[in-house]
Structure formats: structure tokens, C-alpha cells
């Protein structure tokens, strides 16, 4: 059974940092590209960042480029999203996804003073 479990969300002040993790199980993690999405209240879910199966290729949504870094540790079957210089508009539920199919349950990130 494929499982994706996110963690690391929370409340942070503007300008602060968080690192999200997504623990994967039930499949060969190293053979799949992975993605992070987010969904803010009243808005559609949007793609934030994606990474190739070997970590050699990454891409980012324009508003997070230069502030967020997606990475993975295939030995630990874990996907990461390092988020720096957080802004109130980054407030959302963040989801990891196995490329184009399975989703995690999400983790809440709230950026507020």
C-alpha cells in the first residue's frame, strides 16, 4: 500500500523558516519523481515544486523560487521542502504527491505575526 505522510508544518512568523518532510512507503521511492503542492483557503491546489527521481532536476512555482528548496533522500525514502523567508501568502495546507497519482494527507503551514 502506497503511503505518503507529511510532517513539519506549524505556525511561523513572517521571515521564518520551516522544513517539511514526506515519508514514503509501499513503493520503490527512488524510481518516482515527486511533487509538493499547496492549497490555501478558498483557492485551488497549486504545484509548488517538483523533483526528478534521482534529485538531479528540480523546478519551482515562480512565487517560491529562491525561497523554497525541494530535495530528497532516496536512502531514507523521504522528500523534503525547505521553506525560507516565509510570507503570509505561503499559508496553506502542503501536500506531497507521487508524481501524478498518490497524495499525502497534508500538513498545515501558517505564516502570521
Secondary structure, 3 states (H helix, E strand, C coil): CCEEEEECCEEECCCCCEEEEEEEECCCHHHCCEEEEEECCCCCCEEEEEECCCCCCEEECCCCECCEEEEEECCCCEEEEEECCCCHHHCEEEEEEECCCCECCCEEEEECC
